Amino acid sequence: MPMGSFNSHHHHQRIVPQQQHEQDPQIHSDLQQYNQYQIAQPPLLMSRGLTSRQLLISCAELISQLDFSSARRLISILSSSNSSPYGDSTERLVHQFVRALSLRLPPVPTAAVGGVVSVAAVTASSASTSNSLLEVETEVEEESLQSCYLTLNQITPFIRFSHLTANQAILEAIDSSHHAIHILDFDIKHGVQWPPLMQALAERSYGSSSSLHHPPPMLRITATGHDLTLLRRTGERLLRFAQSLGLTFHFRPIVLLNDVAMFDYLNPTSLGLFPDEALAVNCVLYLHRLLTDDARDLHLFLDKIKGLSPKIVTIAEREANHNNPMFLNRFIEAVDHYGAVFDSLEATLPPNSRERLAVEQVWFGREIADVVAADDDQRRRQLRHERYENWEMMIRRSGFSNVPLSPFALSQAKLLLRLHYPSEGYQLHSLKDSFFLGWMNRPLFSVSSWN
């Protein structure tokens, strides 16, 4: 089945929260068709015109209505007819969403008093099951996630595009007259963003006719993370690379038990800012982790960043609304977003790619499970993605102004795609002085800069 069936609806629509009693007409139609043929065998279901996307949405609708027995039957149909981690992009996507939907189901009750199981008991059971499974997976997969991040950085352009564009914004905001640069990088991971920036700083100095008057600047990176060992290894690698370029470099790791703990460090004294330093704040795929229902933590974070008077703040985020309070709307958005991601992997990697299998199963599979399986009060903050227009509104409200990304930055991003990811499906657009990278007319990532 072509993956286009996943993206045939809701392509350009902004999904808005609906009241519980309201129902999307398309979903209602899908559900009616499913109910009519729910005893049919899988081939008959497909011959009736129900796409995998429609069946997934119908299953999510059944779960939202607490009709778990019908949802189990539909999950069984999807699993047997069009789900495989080794198939085409549609089958692989269905596999991940079926797995996530299964986590949301409660255990089959072994007994019920008087033949009745209360809604409250079923809901509590479902929440407990999905939460405990996600916690177990979090512990088991942490090491695999770190490895998958590096693979993801290689086989898709999204992270490299974000890093390249953010680096160019930093270079243009902090010119060669500055003798000291301080980068505050939130969740640095392996630090793969910074070697190209170091090289650009060295080349800018050594390539200048006035290089004797402008030696390479001292570079300091203050980096946050949750793993001290990983942070130290990252700092050691960056130090060795800086030394090979003749750069004076200092690295300071900050271990955080949670992201809100960073607030205590966001002042010039705790960060050890020097008066002559040019400060750049880097938030690549980070801000969504600060979102709560009232966005209080995010606004507090932005207020504290503003108080540091940075030259530039670089922000990269997923272009998706996975923070919708309505499960069904969040589910539809996730199906279409990850459908485009899986399509891009299908078009740019060979069918038997082990790297793609690992990234889909571990990295994207974990994300899908978090968006779909966990209840609202138990979801990890990491997956509360928002669309650019919402970020723009929240960031401007905190007193920041958008710094236009340059035409040169756009040409660099286009060159990255042309050289390393030569597929017509990847599309790059400049809108509202920011860049959007997507697949087949669906934006997937955005990068912007602010001061």
GUTI-123823 format. One record per residue (C-alpha): residue in one letter; x negated, y, z. Coordinates in steps of 0.25 Angstrom, whole numbers. Layout:
<rs>
+------+-------+-------+-------+
! rest !  east ! north !    up !
+------+-------+-------+-------+
!    a !     X !     Y !     Z !
...
+------+-------+-------+-------+
</rs>
This chain:
<rs>
+------+-------+-------+-------+
! rest !  east ! north !    up !
+------+-------+-------+-------+
!    m !     0 !     0 !     0 !
!    p !    -6 !    14 !    -4 !
!    m !   -10 !    22 !     8 !
!    g !    -2 !    34 !     1 !
!    s !    10 !    28 !     8 !
!    f !     5 !    33 !    21 !
!    n !     4 !    47 !    16 !
!    s !    16 !    49 !     8 !
!    h !    24 !    56 !    19 !
!    h !    21 !    66 !    29 !
!    h !     9 !    71 !    21 !
!    h !    10 !    86 !    23 !
!    q !    20 !    86 !    34 !
!    r !    17 !    91 !    48 !
!    i !    24 !    81 !    58 !
!    v !    31 !    89 !    68 !
!    p !    36 !    83 !    82 !
!    q !    50 !    78 !    81 !
!    q !    60 !    76 !    92 !
!    q !    62 !    61 !    96 !
!    h !    75 !    61 !    90 !
!    e !    71 !    66 !    77 !
!    q !    65 !    56 !    66 !
!    d !    58 !    59 !    53 !
!    p !    67 !    55 !    41 !
!    q !    56 !    47 !    35 !
!    i !    53 !    39 !    47 !
!    h !    68 !    37 !    49 !
!    s !    69 !    32 !    35 !
!    d !    56 !    23 !    37 !
!    l !    62 !    17 !    50 !
!    q !    76 !    14 !    43 !
!    q !    69 !     7 !    32 !
!    y !    61 !    -1 !    42 !
!    n !    73 !    -5 !    51 !
!    q !    80 !    -9 !    38 !
!    y !    69 !   -19 !    34 !
!    q !    63 !   -22 !    48 !
!    i !    65 !   -37 !    46 !
!    a !    59 !   -37 !    32 !
!    q !    46 !   -44 !    30 !
!    p !    34 !   -34 !    27 !
!    p !    34 !   -35 !    12 !
!    l !    49 !   -32 !    11 !
!    l !    46 !   -20 !    20 !
!    m !    35 !   -15 !    11 !
!    s !    44 !   -17 !    -1 !
!    r !    55 !    -8 !     5 !
!    g !    45 !     3 !     3 !
!    l !    41 !     5 !    18 !
!    t !    26 !    10 !    18 !
!    s !    17 !     6 !    29 !
!    r !    17 !    21 !    33 !
!    q !    33 !    20 !    34 !
!    l !    32 !     7 !    42 !
!    l !    22 !    13 !    52 !
!    i !    30 !    26 !    54 !
!    s !    43 !    17 !    56 !
!    c !    35 !     9 !    67 !
!    a !    31 !    21 !    74 !
!    e !    45 !    26 !    74 !
!    l !    50 !    13 !    80 !
!    i !    39 !    14 !    91 !
!    s !    43 !    29 !    94 !
!    q !    58 !    23 !    95 !
!    l !    52 !    12 !   105 !
!    d !    57 !     2 !    95 !
!    f !    45 !    -7 !    98 !
!    s !    51 !   -20 !    93 !
!    s !    53 !   -14 !    79 !
!    a !    40 !    -7 !    79 !
!    r !    33 !   -21 !    82 !
!    r !    40 !   -27 !    70 !
!    l !    36 !   -16 !    61 !
!    i !    22 !   -16 !    66 !
!    s !    22 !   -31 !    63 !
!    i !    26 !   -29 !    49 !
!    l !    15 !   -18 !    47 !
!    s !     5 !   -27 !    53 !
!    s !     8 !   -39 !    44 !
!    s !    11 !   -31 !    31 !
!    n !     2 !   -19 !    29 !
!    s !    -9 !   -18 !    40 !
!    s !   -23 !   -22 !    40 !
!    p !   -36 !   -15 !    45 !
!    y !   -43 !   -20 !    32 !
!    g !   -32 !   -17 !    21 !
!    d !   -30 !    -4 !    14 !
!    s !   -28 !     9 !    20 !
!    t !   -13 !     7 !    23 !
!    e !   -15 !    -6 !    29 !
!    r !   -27 !    -1 !    38 !
!    l !   -19 !    11 !    42 !
!    v !    -6 !     2 !    45 !
!    h !   -15 !    -7 !    53 !
!    q !   -20 !     4 !    62 !
!    f !    -6 !    10 !    64 !
!    v !     0 !    -3 !    67 !
!    r !   -10 !    -6 !    78 !
!    a !    -8 !     8 !    84 !
!    l !     7 !     6 !    84 !
!    s !     6 !    -7 !    90 !
!    l !    -2 !    -1 !   102 !
!    r !    10 !     8 !   104 !
!    l !    20 !    -3 !   106 !
!    p !    22 !    -9 !   120 !
!    p !    20 !   -23 !   123 !
!    v !    32 !   -32 !   120 !
!    p !    40 !   -33 !   133 !
!    t !    39 !   -47 !   139 !
!    a !    52 !   -45 !   147 !
!    a !    62 !   -34 !   149 !
!    v !    71 !   -32 !   161 !
!    g !    86 !   -35 !   156 !
!    g !    81 !   -35 !   142 !
!    v !    78 !   -20 !   142 !
!    v !    64 !   -13 !   141 !
!    s !    64 !     2 !   145 !
!    v !    59 !    12 !   135 !
!    a !    50 !    18 !   146 !
!    a !    44 !     4 !   149 !
!    v !    41 !     1 !   134 !
!    t !    35 !    15 !   132 !
!    a !    26 !    14 !   144 !
!    s !    22 !     0 !   140 !
!    s !    18 !     6 !   126 !
!    a !    11 !    17 !   131 !
!    s !     3 !     8 !   141 !
!    t !    -1 !    -2 !   130 !
!    s !    -5 !     8 !   120 !
!    n !   -13 !    16 !   130 !
!    s !   -21 !     4 !   136 !
!    l !   -24 !    -1 !   122 !
!    l !   -29 !    12 !   117 !
!    e !   -38 !    13 !   130 !
!    v !   -44 !    -1 !   127 !
!    e !   -47 !     3 !   113 !
!    t !   -53 !    16 !   117 !
!    e !   -63 !     8 !   126 !
!    v !   -66 !    -2 !   115 !
!    e !   -67 !     7 !   103 !
!    e !   -76 !    18 !   109 !
!    e !   -89 !    13 !   104 !
!    s !   -82 !     9 !    90 !
!    l !   -77 !    23 !    89 !
!    q !   -90 !    30 !    90 !
!    s !   -95 !    21 !    79 !
!    c !   -83 !    23 !    71 !
!    y !   -85 !    38 !    72 !
!    l !   -98 !    37 !    64 !
!    t !   -92 !    28 !    54 !
!    l !   -80 !    38 !    52 !
!    n !   -90 !    49 !    50 !
!    q !   -96 !    42 !    39 !
!    i !   -84 !    36 !    31 !
!    t !   -74 !    48 !    32 !
!    p !   -77 !    62 !    29 !
!    f !   -69 !    68 !    41 !
!    i !   -79 !    69 !    52 !
!    r !   -90 !    73 !    43 !
!    f !   -81 !    84 !    36 !
!    s !   -78 !    89 !    50 !
!    h !   -92 !    89 !    54 !
!    l !   -98 !    95 !    42 !
!    t !   -87 !   107 !    41 !
!    a !   -89 !   110 !    56 !
!    n !  -104 !   110 !    55 !
!    q !  -103 !   120 !    43 !
!    a !   -94 !   129 !    51 !
!    i !  -104 !   129 !    63 !
!    l !  -115 !   132 !    53 !
!    e !  -108 !   144 !    47 !
!    a !  -103 !   150 !    61 !
!    i !  -117 !   149 !    67 !
!    d !  -127 !   155 !    57 !
!    s !  -142 !   154 !    58 !
!    s !  -144 !   166 !    67 !
!    h !  -140 !   158 !    79 !
!    h !  -152 !   151 !    86 !
!    a !  -144 !   142 !    95 !
!    i !  -131 !   134 !    91 !
!    h !  -123 !   126 !   101 !
!    i !  -112 !   116 !    97 !
!    l !  -102 !   111 !   106 !
!    d !   -97 !    98 !   100 !
!    f !   -85 !    91 !   106 !
!    d !   -86 !    76 !   105 !
!    i !   -98 !    75 !    97 !
!    k !   -98 !    60 !    95 !
!    h !  -110 !    56 !    87 !
!    g !  -114 !    70 !    83 !
!    v !  -114 !    68 !    68 !
!    q !  -109 !    82 !    66 !
!    w !  -122 !    89 !    70 !
!    p !  -134 !    84 !    62 !
!    p !  -129 !    91 !    49 !
!    l !  -127 !   104 !    57 !
!    m !  -141 !   102 !    63 !
!    q !  -147 !   100 !    49 !
!    a !  -139 !   112 !    43 !
!    l !  -144 !   121 !    55 !
!    a !  -159 !   117 !    52 !
!    e !  -157 !   119 !    37 !
!    r !  -151 !   132 !    39 !
!    s !  -163 !   137 !    47 !
!    y !  -174 !   130 !    40 !
!    g !  -168 !   134 !    26 !
!    s !  -168 !   149 !    30 !
!    s !  -178 !   159 !    25 !
!    s !  -178 !   164 !    39 !
!    s !  -180 !   151 !    46 !
!    l !  -191 !   156 !    54 !
!    h !  -182 !   166 !    60 !
!    h !  -170 !   156 !    62 !
!    p !  -175 !   143 !    66 !
!    p !  -164 !   132 !    68 !
!    p !  -155 !   135 !    79 !
!    m !  -155 !   127 !    92 !
!    l !  -143 !   118 !    92 !
!    r !  -136 !   113 !   104 !
!    i !  -124 !   103 !   104 !
!    t !  -115 !   101 !   116 !
!    a !  -107 !    89 !   113 !
!    t !   -96 !    82 !   120 !
!    g !   -92 !    67 !   121 !
!    h !   -87 !    56 !   129 !
!    d !   -99 !    47 !   128 !
!    l !  -113 !    52 !   134 !
!    t !  -121 !    41 !   127 !
!    l !  -115 !    45 !   114 !
!    l !  -117 !    60 !   116 !
!    r !  -132 !    57 !   120 !
!    r !  -135 !    49 !   108 !
!    t !  -128 !    60 !    99 !
!    g !  -137 !    71 !   106 !
!    e !  -149 !    63 !   104 !
!    r !  -146 !    60 !    89 !
!    l !  -143 !    75 !    87 !
!    l !  -156 !    79 !    94 !
!    r !  -165 !    70 !    85 !
!    f !  -158 !    76 !    73 !
!    a !  -160 !    90 !    77 !
!    q !  -175 !    88 !    80 !
!    s !  -177 !    82 !    67 !
!    l !  -172 !    96 !    61 !
!    g !  -180 !   104 !    71 !
!    l !  -167 !   109 !    78 !
!    t !  -167 !   112 !    93 !
!    f !  -156 !   104 !    98 !
!    h !  -149 !   102 !   111 !
!    f !  -137 !    92 !   114 !
!    r !  -128 !    92 !   126 !
!    p !  -118 !    81 !   128 !
!    i !  -106 !    83 !   137 !
!    v !   -98 !    70 !   141 !
!    l !   -83 !    72 !   142 !
!    l !   -74 !    62 !   149 !
!    n !   -63 !    70 !   142 !
!    d !   -61 !    81 !   132 !
!    v !   -55 !    91 !   142 !
!    a !   -67 !    89 !   151 !
!    m !   -75 !    98 !   141 !
!    f !   -68 !   110 !   145 !
!    d !   -77 !   112 !   158 !
!    y !   -89 !   113 !   148 !
!    l !   -83 !   123 !   139 !
!    n !   -90 !   136 !   144 !
!    p !  -103 !   142 !   141 !
!    t !  -110 !   138 !   154 !
!    s !  -106 !   123 !   153 !
!    l !  -110 !   122 !   139 !
!    g !  -123 !   129 !   141 !
!    l !  -120 !   139 !   130 !
!    f !  -132 !   149 !   127 !
!    p !  -129 !   164 !   123 !
!    d !  -136 !   163 !   110 !
!    e !  -129 !   150 !   105 !
!    a !  -119 !   149 !    94 !
!    l !  -109 !   139 !    99 !
!    a !  -101 !   130 !    90 !
!    v !   -90 !   121 !    95 !
!    n !   -87 !   108 !    87 !
!    c !   -73 !   101 !    89 !
!    v !   -73 !    90 !    78 !
!    l !   -61 !    81 !    80 !
!    y !   -61 !    85 !    95 !
!    l !   -50 !    96 !    98 !
!    h !   -38 !    86 !    97 !
!    r !   -44 !    79 !   109 !
!    l !   -40 !    91 !   117 !
!    l !   -26 !    91 !   113 !
!    t !   -15 !    89 !   123 !
!    d !     0 !    91 !   122 !
!    d !    -2 !   105 !   126 !
!    a !   -16 !   108 !   119 !
!    r !   -20 !   114 !   132 !
!    d !   -34 !   107 !   132 !
!    l !   -36 !   111 !   118 !
!    h !   -33 !   126 !   121 !
!    l !   -42 !   126 !   133 !
!    f !   -53 !   120 !   125 !
!    l !   -52 !   130 !   114 !
!    d !   -52 !   141 !   124 !
!    k !   -65 !   136 !   131 !
!    i !   -71 !   135 !   117 !
!    k !   -67 !   149 !   114 !
!    g !   -74 !   154 !   126 !
!    l !   -87 !   148 !   122 !
!    s !   -87 !   158 !   110 !
!    p !   -91 !   148 !    99 !
!    k !   -96 !   152 !    85 !
!    i !   -88 !   141 !    79 !
!    v !   -78 !   130 !    83 !
!    t !   -77 !   118 !    73 !
!    i !   -65 !   110 !    74 !
!    a !   -61 !    97 !    66 !
!    e !   -48 !    89 !    68 !
!    r !   -40 !    78 !    62 !
!    e !   -29 !    84 !    53 !
!    a !   -17 !    76 !    59 !
!    n !    -6 !    78 !    70 !
!    h !    -8 !    67 !    79 !
!    n !    -4 !    75 !    91 !
!    n !    11 !    75 !    88 !
!    p !    19 !    71 !   101 !
!    m !    28 !    63 !    92 !
!    f !    23 !    49 !    90 !
!    l !    29 !    47 !    77 !
!    n !    24 !    60 !    71 !
!    r !    10 !    57 !    76 !
!    f !    11 !    43 !    70 !
!    i !    15 !    48 !    56 !
!    e !     4 !    58 !    56 !
!    a !    -6 !    47 !    60 !
!    v !    -2 !    38 !    49 !
!    d !    -3 !    48 !    39 !
!    h !   -16 !    54 !    44 !
!    y !   -23 !    41 !    46 !
!    g !   -17 !    36 !    33 !
!    a !   -25 !    46 !    26 !
!    v !   -37 !    43 !    33 !
!    f !   -36 !    28 !    30 !
!    d !   -34 !    32 !    16 !
!    s !   -47 !    40 !    15 !
!    l !   -54 !    28 !    21 !
!    e !   -48 !    19 !    11 !
!    a !   -52 !    27 !    -1 !
!    t !   -66 !    30 !     3 !
!    l !   -71 !    17 !     9 !
!    p !   -72 !     3 !     4 !
!    p !   -61 !    -7 !     8 !
!    n !   -70 !   -15 !    17 !
!    s !   -77 !    -4 !    24 !
!    r !   -80 !    -8 !    38 !
!    e !   -82 !     7 !    42 !
!    r !   -68 !    10 !    38 !
!    l !   -62 !    -2 !    45 !
!    a !   -70 !     3 !    58 !
!    v !   -65 !    17 !    57 !
!    e !   -51 !    14 !    54 !
!    q !   -50 !     3 !    65 !
!    v !   -58 !    10 !    76 !
!    w !   -57 !    25 !    74 !
!    f !   -44 !    28 !    66 !
!    g !   -37 !    16 !    73 !
!    r !   -40 !    21 !    86 !
!    e !   -35 !    35 !    82 !
!    i !   -22 !    29 !    76 !
!    a !   -20 !    21 !    89 !
!    d !   -21 !    34 !    97 !
!    v !   -11 !    42 !    89 !
!    v !    -1 !    31 !    88 !
!    a !    -2 !    21 !   100 !
!    a !    -4 !    30 !   112 !
!    d !     7 !    38 !   118 !
!    d !     6 !    53 !   119 !
!    d !     2 !    54 !   133 !
!    q !    -9 !    43 !   131 !
!    r !   -15 !    47 !   118 !
!    r !   -30 !    51 !   118 !
!    r !   -32 !    65 !   115 !
!    q !   -42 !    62 !   104 !
!    l !   -30 !    60 !    94 !
!    r !   -22 !    72 !    95 !
!    h !   -25 !    77 !    81 !
!    e !   -18 !    90 !    76 !
!    r !   -17 !    97 !    63 !
!    y !   -26 !   109 !    59 !
!    e !   -14 !   119 !    61 !
!    n !   -12 !   115 !    75 !
!    w !   -27 !   116 !    78 !
!    e !   -28 !   129 !    71 !
!    m !   -16 !   135 !    80 !
!    m !   -22 !   129 !    93 !
!    i !   -36 !   134 !    90 !
!    r !   -32 !   148 !    86 !
!    r !   -23 !   149 !    98 !
!    s !   -36 !   148 !   106 !
!    g !   -42 !   160 !    99 !
!    f !   -50 !   154 !    88 !
!    s !   -51 !   158 !    74 !
!    n !   -53 !   149 !    62 !
!    v !   -67 !   150 !    55 !
!    p !   -65 !   147 !    40 !
!    l !   -73 !   135 !    36 !
!    s !   -82 !   139 !    24 !
!    p !   -82 !   136 !     9 !
!    f !   -96 !   130 !    11 !
!    a !   -90 !   121 !    22 !
!    l !   -79 !   116 !    13 !
!    s !   -89 !   113 !     2 !
!    q !   -98 !   105 !    12 !
!    a !   -85 !    97 !    16 !
!    k !   -82 !    94 !     1 !
!    l !   -96 !    90 !    -2 !
!    l !   -95 !    80 !    10 !
!    l !   -83 !    74 !     4 !
!    r !   -88 !    73 !   -10 !
!    l !  -102 !    67 !    -6 !
!    h !   -97 !    57 !     5 !
!    y !   -82 !    55 !     4 !
!    p !   -80 !    56 !   -11 !
!    s !   -65 !    53 !   -12 !
!    e !   -54 !    62 !   -18 !
!    g !   -45 !    59 !    -6 !
!    y !   -53 !    68 !     4 !
!    q !   -48 !    82 !     3 !
!    l !   -54 !    94 !     9 !
!    h !   -46 !   107 !    11 !
!    s !   -49 !   121 !    17 !
!    l !   -37 !   127 !    24 !
!    k !   -36 !   138 !    34 !
!    d !   -51 !   139 !    34 !
!    s !   -52 !   125 !    39 !
!    f !   -55 !   112 !    31 !
!    f !   -46 !    99 !    30 !
!    l !   -51 !    86 !    25 !
!    g !   -40 !    76 !    22 !
!    w !   -37 !    64 !    13 !
!    m !   -27 !    65 !     1 !
!    n !   -21 !    78 !     5 !
!    r !   -19 !    74 !    20 !
!    p !   -29 !    83 !    29 !
!    l !   -36 !    74 !    39 !
!    f !   -46 !    83 !    46 !
!    s !   -48 !    98 !    48 !
!    v !   -60 !   106 !    51 !
!    s !   -60 !   121 !    56 !
!    s !   -69 !   131 !    63 !
!    w !   -65 !   142 !    73 !
!    n !   -71 !   153 !    82 !
+------+-------+-------+-------+
</rs>
